[in-house]
Every structure is written in C-alpha cells, then in structure tokens.
Amino acid sequence: MSYRDALPQLEGQIFLCDGGTETTLVFHHGIDLPCFATFPLLETDEGREAMRQYFAPYFETARAHGAGFVLEANTWRANPAWGAQLGYSLDDLAEANRRCVAYAEEARVREEVPGCPIVISAPFGPEGDAYDPADHLSAEQAQEFHAWQAGVIAETTADLITGLTITYAEEAIGIVRAATAVGMPVVIAFTVETDGRLPSGQALADAIEEVDRETDGAAAYFMINCAHPTHFLSVLDGPGPWHRIRGIRANASTMSHAELDNAEELDDGDPADLARCYVELGARLPDLAVLGGCCGTDHRHIASIADAWFGATRTPA
C-alpha cells in the first residue's frame, strides 16, 4: 500500500525506525561495507538474508507497541558520487536504487499488519562525507546533484525521500527542491555537533528556518540524526521552529563525530539511558512522532526507547 499522498506519521501515531544499520552490520555481524554502503548487499541472497535478519526484531518491537514503522531502504549511499567510488555506472546505480525499494516493498507486504502501517523512505545521503564534507555545494548545485536519484526513486513505490545526516542548509534545500520537482514528499534530517550546531557552524533553528524560507516550507518535517541527545537537548530549550521537528534518530554514543570517525571499537552506550533522553525530548518536542536510532544503536536501543516512550505516554486502562 502506498502512503505517498498522505504520510500517516503526520496523523498522530508514533512510528519507530531501525537503529544504526551500518554500525550494526559492521561491528555486530562482521559484514564489510566499502564506503559504508549497504545497497550492494541486496545483490546476493546472503546479503538479502542479512538484511531480513537485521530488520526482523524492529518489526516485532513496532507490532508489540502498536506503532507504525518507517522502513528506510538501502539507498543512503546510492547516489552518483558514492556509486562512482564503488564502480557503478549510472545504469547499474539506477537499478540498485530500484532494487532497494523493491526489497523494502517485499518487507512491507510480508510484515505490515492492520493498525501498524509501514512507510517506505528512500534515504538520500550527502554528496560528500557525512561528518566533514570536502565541498560545500550551493543550493542549485545540490538540487542538480540529487535530482538524478530523486527521478529514479519517484518511479518506485517509495513513499518519501529523507535527506539523512545532512550537514549544511544549502544541500538540504537542494534535496527538498529535487524531491518536490518529481512529486515526492521529503524530510530533512540534520546532524549536529556536540554544541548542537550543524557541522557548518549554523544554528539548528536557523538551518530549519532557512530551508523552509527557500523552499516555501515544502519539507513534510525535519529530523535530527547522528548525534546523541545530550548534544542538542539544551538547544531545544531556546526559541526555534521546533514544531517542525517530528523525528529523532540519535547516536548511542556521546562522542563527537571526529571521535566516532577514529574509533576502532563500537560505543553502543546505554540503551536505558538513551531511552530516558528520548522521553526528555518528547517533553520538548510535542509533535515528535518518529523514533529511531543512528550510529551504535541496534534493536535493543529501539526496544528500550519504545518501552520508555509508551510507558511514559500511555494512559492507564
């Protein structure tokens, strides 16, 4: 079932996401991911089975809590810049994008139950390094770069495009424009440093306001990902367009991006403590509806977050 015309996560139901896909596959499953790309896994039966096993406990948690689920396809690195580094032609890369969404659609058909809708998101990663981009594209350049992948995804059954781990406003603007040009709903997830600012140095509130101003508020909503809640909780105490933030995919670790980049072992933090942070976030973000994880998190963290969230918000019978 397609939810492209009316995203159900905007209607008041809580939706869960998975955790840190790449860090889980690398550190817990021992799977090599050149360029941190997961889309090549779907080219083999072994890789497809690894992804099935990866997602299975997340679907179980969502059903146990009567929550929806935002299923991210394996498209985060499937753009022309990273595809070229992995040796993919544009034709092969287009097929890889289609394969990712088709795999997610198979999972939706298999796992979706009444009352627990599964929304398929096609995540777009940044053109450069997610922590320290070498180039700073203009909004026009970013739109031109992301337009190719947006065009491919628009012809699939994906419900929305999500710009994940975006480090500066201009690239976010380009992603929003590229998605809306092909009729796709779009979400932007900014990452922040330990001071709550984007890696570009811009304040989170200013970045959201800039994107909305330059795109006529076209993004369905905004998210924060790839940062621990302690890095941005205090920011949310100040003024800002916080009603626009509807999703959080936080890191398990309190380390900075630079520290995580150089870490040789996975820091998976404390699932219970992370869950408590999400409850605090809920008090600051009354429109929060999408709860997931990023680097270092796995199904244990999402289960703890769901337990804490529904325990804190559920009305006793």
Secondary structure as UniProt FT lines:
FT   TURN            4..5
FT   HELIX           8..10
FT   TURN            11..12
FT   STRAND          15..16
FT   HELIX           21..23
FT   HELIX           24..28
FT   HELIX           34..36
FT   HELIX           39..43
FT   HELIX           45..64
FT   TURN            65..66
FT   STRAND          68..72
FT   TURN            76..77
FT   HELIX           80..85
FT   TURN            86..87
FT   HELIX           90..111
FT   TURN            114..115
FT   STRAND          118..124
FT   HELIX           139..154
FT   STRAND          160..166
FT   HELIX           169..181
FT   TURN            182..183
FT   STRAND          186..190
FT   TURN            194..195
FT   TURN            199..200
FT   HELIX           204..215
FT   TURN            216..217
FT   STRAND          221..225
FT   HELIX           229..231
FT   TURN            232..234
FT   HELIX           235..237
FT   HELIX           242..244
FT   STRAND          245..250
FT   HELIX           257..262
FT   HELIX           271..284
FT   TURN            286..287
FT   STRAND          290..293
FT   TURN            295..296
FT   HELIX           299..313
//
